[in-house]
Amino acid sequence: MRTDTDEVGDLSRPKLTVIEGGLSATMEKREKYFVSAYITDTRLMGVLSVYARWKLSGMDEDCDLHQFFYIDCEEAGLETYRSVMGNAPDDIAYIEQSLTGGLGAKKVSLTERELKGVMTYYRRFNESRGLPLPENYREYSFLLEPPTELSADEKKKVMHDMCGDIKSDYQAVNYFLMRCFGRDHAGGRYLASKNVPLDLYDDYFPATFLKNVIDTDRSFDDGAVSYLCESLIEQNGHYETVISNVVVKNKKIVAAKKCSNFAVSAAEAAMMLAKPEFVTVYEVMLSEEDMENNIGELTVNLNTVMTSHDNGRMFMAFKKNNDHVNERIFRLNNDVKGVYFLTDYGQLIASAYSLADIRYLENKLRVSMLAPYLIVTAKYEFKEPVLFEFIQSDFEDFEDFLDFIRNE
C-alpha cells in the first residue's frame, strides 16, 4: 500500500486537443535554461495542469519556449501537451485558459527538479497502464530523460502543493469519496490514515461523483465525528445512490465503510440534480466573419472554456476556486459560474443557476466589446435546466425549441 508521499517520483468535464507542430530538429538540440514553472493545486479534483518556461541558447530574448501539460490523475494520465515558441501574450493566454480555465486553480511554483519529478511520475503512470504519451515527445523529452527521482520529503512537499490544505470535515469527506469512486488510491491516501481501506468503491470504476449529502451521525470523545453520506454516482449511463459512513478526526479520514446502495432511474437522478436556471437570450448583430474575428471576447476576455457542438459553441465560465467541495451538499457542477452558448443561428444565450450569477454574466457582456452588437430578446427562469437539452437537440433557434417543449 502506498504512503502519501508515493504520488510523485516513484513509479482529470472533456478531452483536450493536441496541437501538432513544435520545435525543429535544430531547436531540440539547443540548451534550455529554466525560467519558471507552476502546477495547479487541483490534484484532489483528479486533474492537474503544469506549465514551464525555458530560455533557449542562441535565440532572441523574446523567443522563449512555453510548455503546457494537462494530466488526468484517474484514467488518462499525462494526456495533453501544447507549446508556444515566443512570448506573444495572447497565444500564451489562450492555451493557458483552455487547460486551466475550468480547474478553479491556484498556481503553485515548482523548482526545475520538482517539475521533472512530477513529469517522471506521470510518464511512469502512463507506461504502467499502457497509455501513450502526448505527441511531440521529442520537444519535452528533456524533462523525462534521465528520470528524476524525488526524495521522500520532496514528494511530500509536492503532493501538498498539488492538494492544498483541507479546510473542513465536509471538504475531507467529499474529496475522499470522490477519489475513491475514481479509484484514485494515491489521492485517497493523502486524505486518510494508513488503516483506512481505499478500495471500497473499486467496483464502480469508472464512476462520476455527481452529488453528495453529508449528515452528522455521532461525535466521539476524542474529537472524531462520524458522518453518513448519501452519494449519487453515474456509471456507464446507470445511476446509483450509495450510502457510506465516514469518520473524520483533525480533518483526516480515520475510518470508512460502504453501508448500502440502490439503483436510481435517470428520471429520479434528474430530479435529485434539478435546480433553477436563469436564461438571457441575445440577438447577435454581427456577420459570421466579424463574430469569428471577435470570438476572443467570449474566451480569454470573459475567462471561459470553449467546446464545439452541432448547433453552436459553448463557452463555460467557471468559479475561481473549488469551494463547492467544502459544503455539506456537494454538486459536481457547482463550480460552474455560467454558460454562454453562441448558436449557428445568430443567437447568444447566457445561462446560470442563480440570479447573482446571471447578472454577473450579463454585466460581463455589457462591458465587453460585443456589447454594441447584442440585443436582449428574452429572459427566462426555468424550474430545471433546459439549455443543455437545447444544445443536444436538433433545433437551431432557442425560441423554437421552447415552443416545442411547451407543446409536448
Buried (B, 14 or more C-beta within 10 A) or exposed (E): EBBBBBBBBBBBBEEBEBBEEBBEEEBBEBEBEBEEBBBBBBBBBBBBBBBBBBBBEEBEEEEBBBBBBBBBBBBBBBBBBBBBBEBEEEEBBBBBBBBBBBBBBBBBEBBBBBBBBBBBBBBBBBBEEEBEBBBBBEBBEEBBEEBBBBEEEBBBBBBBBBBBEBEBBBBBBBBBBBBBBBBBBBBBBBBBBEEBBBEBBEEBBEBBBBBBBBEEEEEEEEEBBBBBBBBBBBBEEEBBBBBBBBBBBEBBBBBBEBEEBEEBEEEEBEEBBEEEBBBBBBBBEBEEEEBEEBBBBBBBBBBBBBEEBEBBBBBBBBBEBBEBBBBBEBBBEBBBBBBBBBBEBBBBBBBBBBEEBBBBBBEBBEEBEBEEBBEEEBEBEBEEBBBBEBBEBEBBBBEEBBEEEEEE
